[in-house]
């Protein structure tokens, strides 16, 4: 059965995203695990894509499992660098240094 995204689940995801401290990132899968939906990383991505409808959340602190930032979102790297996050290369956060240990 496919899990659907509703307001309650969206707010649960956003509440976890709000907990990520400046200078750190979390992965989509990490957030899915924290909300008890460990096999639903894509659902987290869908929620973050719609976050503007619910408020202002630090979605720039969420990256994929390898630390890759969101393709096409130029501001994400600038926001992370402003918070002191370092990158292994042009598109990948150094997860060893900056992954949030919730």
Buried (B, 14 or more C-beta within 10 A) or exposed (E): EEEEBEEEBBEBBBEBBEBBEEBBBBBBBBBBBBBEBEEBBEBBBBBBEEBEEEEEBBBBBBBBEEBEBBEEEEEBBEBBEEBEBEBEEEBBBBBEBBBBEE
